[in-house]
Amino acid sequence: FPFRLFPLREHGMNWRAKPLTCQEIQAFKKSKEVMQRFIRAYQLMLRFYGITLINEKTGELKRAENWAERFQNLNWFSHNNLRITRILKCLGEMGYEHYQVHLVKFFLTETLVKETLPNVKRSALDYFLFTIRSKRKRRELVHYAWQHFKPRGSFVWGPQDKLLKYR
């Protein structure tokens, strides 16, 4: 059967690829080799997008040397946003929630602060943000996005009154 680099418990675009079961996820997590391969696949995809994993323990990221060229690709081809959403969901399934947070914050920074990925902004806000499993971390990222969103009054991803009071 077709194999996926970032399998999920839901169907993707390839209907021949079977969704993962909870038992399979647990088996993957128990295998050191599978998890090492998973991190290598993640690093490979990050490099394709112009991003480098600088700390395997924390999940911290930075722009790769070739970021400008790779970001052009991200801006031109929106199908990458589906792949990124899938990667984010899979990170959560595999127990790498802290990696999710760094990747979403990276995209929020590039889209809202540095404005290098204008065509990724909607996906970052509509999809990437809401793959975050931790409610507290998701709130932190929504607040971060709100702080950098222009015009702030048009921000629809969280209630303005709560965002104003957020600590």
C-alpha positions as CSV (number, residue, x, y, z in Angstrom):
1,F,0.0,0.0,0.0
2,P,1.2,3.6,-0.6
3,F,3.4,4.9,2.2
4,R,3.3,8.4,3.5
5,L,6.1,10.4,5.1
6,F,3.7,12.1,7.4
7,P,0.9,9.7,8.1
8,L,-2.3,10.7,9.9
9,R,-5.4,9.1,11.4
10,E,-7.4,10.8,8.7
11,H,-7.6,10.5,4.9
12,G,-5.6,12.9,2.9
13,M,-5.6,13.7,-0.9
14,N,-4.4,10.2,-1.7
15,W,-7.4,7.9,-1.0
16,R,-5.3,4.7,-1.6
17,A,-3.2,5.6,1.5
18,K,-4.7,4.1,4.6
19,P,-5.1,6.3,7.7
20,L,-3.1,5.3,10.7
21,T,-4.6,3.5,13.7
22,C,-3.9,4.5,17.3
23,Q,-2.0,1.2,17.7
24,E,0.3,2.0,14.8
25,I,1.0,5.4,16.2
26,Q,1.9,3.8,19.6
27,A,4.2,1.3,17.8
28,F,5.9,4.1,15.9
29,K,6.5,6.1,19.1
30,K,8.1,3.0,20.7
31,S,10.6,2.5,17.9
32,K,13.7,4.6,18.2
33,E,14.5,3.9,14.5
34,V,11.1,5.0,13.3
35,M,11.3,8.2,15.3
36,Q,14.8,8.9,14.0
37,R,13.6,8.4,10.4
38,F,10.6,10.7,11.2
39,I,12.9,13.5,12.4
40,R,15.1,13.0,9.3
41,A,12.0,13.3,7.0
42,Y,10.9,16.4,8.9
43,Q,14.4,18.0,8.4
44,L,14.3,17.0,4.7
45,M,10.9,18.8,4.3
46,L,12.1,21.8,6.3
47,R,15.2,22.1,4.0
48,F,12.8,22.0,1.0
49,Y,10.9,24.9,2.4
50,G,14.1,26.9,3.3
51,I,14.1,26.2,7.0
52,T,16.7,24.6,9.3
53,L,16.0,22.7,12.5
54,I,18.7,24.1,14.8
55,N,17.8,22.2,18.0
56,E,16.5,18.6,17.8
57,K,15.5,18.7,21.5
58,T,13.5,21.9,21.5
59,G,12.4,22.0,17.8
60,E,13.8,25.5,17.4
61,L,14.1,26.7,13.7
62,K,15.8,29.3,11.6
63,R,15.9,30.3,7.9
64,A,18.2,28.1,5.8
65,E,20.9,29.7,3.6
66,N,18.6,29.2,0.5
67,W,15.5,30.7,2.2
68,A,14.9,33.4,-0.3
69,E,14.7,31.0,-3.2
70,R,12.7,28.4,-1.3
71,F,10.2,31.0,0.1
72,Q,9.5,32.0,-3.5
73,N,8.4,28.5,-4.1
74,L,6.2,28.6,-1.0
75,N,4.6,31.8,-2.1
76,W,3.9,30.6,-5.7
77,F,2.6,27.1,-5.0
78,S,-0.2,26.9,-2.4
79,H,-0.3,23.1,-2.4
80,N,2.7,23.3,-0.1
81,N,0.3,24.8,2.5
82,L,-1.7,21.5,2.6
83,R,1.6,19.6,3.1
84,I,2.6,21.9,5.9
85,T,-0.7,21.4,7.6
86,R,-0.3,17.6,7.3
87,I,3.2,17.8,8.7
88,L,2.0,19.9,11.7
89,K,-0.8,17.4,12.4
90,C,1.6,14.5,12.2
91,L,4.0,16.2,14.5
92,G,1.2,16.3,17.1
93,E,0.3,12.7,16.5
94,M,3.9,11.6,17.0
95,G,4.4,13.5,20.3
96,Y,6.3,16.4,18.9
97,E,3.9,19.2,20.0
98,H,6.8,21.4,20.8
99,Y,8.0,21.1,17.2
100,Q,4.5,22.2,16.1
101,V,4.7,25.4,18.2
102,H,8.1,26.4,16.7
103,L,7.0,25.7,13.1
104,V,3.7,27.7,13.5
105,K,5.5,30.6,15.2
106,F,8.1,30.5,12.4
107,F,5.4,30.9,9.8
108,L,3.5,33.6,11.8
109,T,6.8,35.5,12.1
110,E,7.6,35.2,8.4
111,T,4.1,36.1,7.3
112,L,3.1,38.8,9.8
113,V,6.3,40.3,11.1
114,K,8.9,39.9,8.3
115,E,6.2,39.8,5.6
116,T,8.3,37.4,3.4
117,L,5.5,34.9,2.8
118,P,2.3,36.9,2.0
119,N,0.7,33.9,0.2
120,V,1.1,31.7,3.2
121,K,-0.5,34.1,5.7
122,R,-4.1,32.8,5.4
123,S,-3.0,29.2,5.8
124,A,-0.9,30.0,8.8
125,L,-3.8,31.8,10.4
126,D,-6.7,29.5,9.3
127,Y,-5.0,26.1,9.5
128,F,-1.5,26.0,10.9
129,L,-2.5,27.8,14.2
130,F,-5.3,25.3,14.9
131,T,-3.2,22.2,14.5
132,I,-1.6,23.1,17.9
133,R,-2.8,20.6,20.5
134,S,-2.0,22.5,23.6
135,K,-4.8,25.0,24.3
136,R,-2.3,27.2,26.2
137,K,0.3,27.2,23.4
138,R,-2.4,27.8,20.8
139,R,-3.7,30.8,22.8
140,E,-0.1,32.1,23.1
141,L,0.3,31.8,19.3
142,V,-3.1,33.4,18.6
143,H,-2.1,36.3,20.8
144,Y,1.3,36.6,19.1
145,A,-0.5,36.6,15.7
146,W,-3.0,39.3,16.9
147,Q,-0.1,41.5,18.2
148,H,1.5,41.5,14.7
149,F,-1.7,41.4,12.5
150,K,-2.5,44.6,10.5
151,P,-5.1,46.1,10.8
152,R,-5.6,44.7,14.3
153,G,-9.3,45.4,14.2
154,S,-9.7,42.9,11.3
155,F,-8.3,40.0,13.3
156,V,-10.9,37.2,13.4
157,W,-9.0,34.3,14.9
158,G,-9.8,35.2,18.5
159,P,-12.1,37.5,20.5
160,Q,-10.7,41.0,20.7
161,D,-11.7,41.6,24.3
162,K,-9.9,38.4,25.5
163,L,-6.8,39.2,23.3
164,L,-6.6,42.7,24.9
165,K,-6.6,41.2,28.4
166,Y,-4.4,38.2,27.6
167,R,-1.4,37.6,29.9
